[in-house]
């Protein structure tokens, strides 16, 4: 019987500092403390064609994608990833750019895929709500370009 993989086996990271050397590289911090859910959305653009040989059936082509990840949870002050994202609340333009990394593991804890992408961080919420609740935390990681997917 196939094994169902729990979502917590996926490890998400956000680039919190970009080095300024000859080859800039991101330092990643885990995006997990206080995070209750991360929901990916591919946002595909498709073209639909109806050709004579299809006998009325459609041929679809994916011509563009705009992936994004909706992150939701509770605010953990002092967590490097959340503090970095919260610090961008009023930033504009390139100051909202970062990188994300996702490591996907199977049920046997073996790394099966890594996704790295340049992102723009939008829709940042790091305070508010009802007096008896913990502070909310949410943001959207909008992918710029095509993610780099690697397998070990």
N, C-alpha and C positions, 0 to 999 in steps of 0.2 A: 504494500500500500504506500502511495507517495506521502512524503512527510510535508506537512504544512509548516512554513517558515514564519515565526513570529516577526512582527515589524521591528521590534527592538534589536534584532540581529543586524539591522542596517545602521551604520555609523555615519553621522552627518558632521561635517566640519565647516567652519566659515573662516575665511582669511581675515585675520585681525591686524596684521602688520605686514607691509610690503617693504622688503629690503631695497636699498637704493644703490646696490653695487652695479657692476657691469652687466650682470644678468639678474634683474629683479626677480625675487621669489617671495611667495606668500608664506607667512607663518600661520598655521591653522590652529584653531581652538575648537574643541568638541562642542557641538551644538546639541546638548542633551539635557543638561540640568534644567528642570522645570518644564521641559518640552513634553507636551502630551500627545501631539500629533504633527505629522508632516505629510501633506497631501500633494502629490505631484499632479500636474495637468500638462498635457503635451501641447494643446492649442494648435492643432494641425489646420492648415489650409489645403483644401483639395480642389481639384478640377474634375468635373464629371463629364464624360463623353459618352454619347450613344452612337455606336457604329452599326452599320447594316448587318455585319456578321454576328452581332450580339443578340439579334432577334428581339430587340426591345430592352435587353438588359444593359446596365450601365458598366462602363469601365471608369475606375477612379484612380487618380494619381495624386499622391501627396506632394505638393509643390513647395511647402514652407512649413516650418514649425517655430513656435515661440514658447518653449517649455517654461514652466514656473513651478515653484514649490511654496505652498501656503503653510506657514509655521505657526502653531498655536500652543499656548501653555500658560504658565504662571511666572511672574517676574522673580528672578533670583538675583538680587543685587550682590555684586562681588564675583559673579560668573563672568569669565573673560569674553565669551561669545556674546552673551546678552548685553554686557556693559558696552562692548564695541558697537553692536547694532543700535542700542539705545542712544549712544553718543551721536549717531547720524540723523536723529529725528528731524532736525531743521537744516540738514546739509542739502546741497543741490549739486546737480551735474556729476562730474567725475568723483566728487567726494562721497557719492553713494555707491561707487563701484567697489567690488570685492571679487573674491573667488570662493567657490564652494567645492567641497570634495565629499563624495558619498562612497562608502565601502559597503559592499553587499556580501554577506556571509551566508553559507548554507546551514542546514541543521547540525552538521558536524563541525561548525565553527571554522570552516575553510573559506578563505577569501575567494570569491568567484568573479567579482567584477568591481572595478573602480571607475567612477564617473567624476570628471573634473570639468568645471565650467566657469567662465567669467560671468558674474552676475551683477545686477543692479538691485539694491535692497530698497523695497518700497513698502508703503502701508504700515509703517512702524507704529505700534501701540505698546507703550511700556508703563502706563499708569491709567487709573480710572476705575470705575465699577462701583459696587455697593460697599458700604462701610464695613460690613461683616465678612467681606470676601478678601482673598489674597489679590494682589495686583495682577491684572492680565498682562500677557506678553504675546505679541504676534507680529509677523512681518511676512512679506512675500519676497522670495528670491527669484527674480526674473532673469532667465538665462540670456546672455548676449552671445550670438553666434551659435555654433553647433557644439554640444558637449563632446569632450574627448572620453571615449569609453575604452577601457583596457581590461584584459583578462590575464591572470597570471600564467 
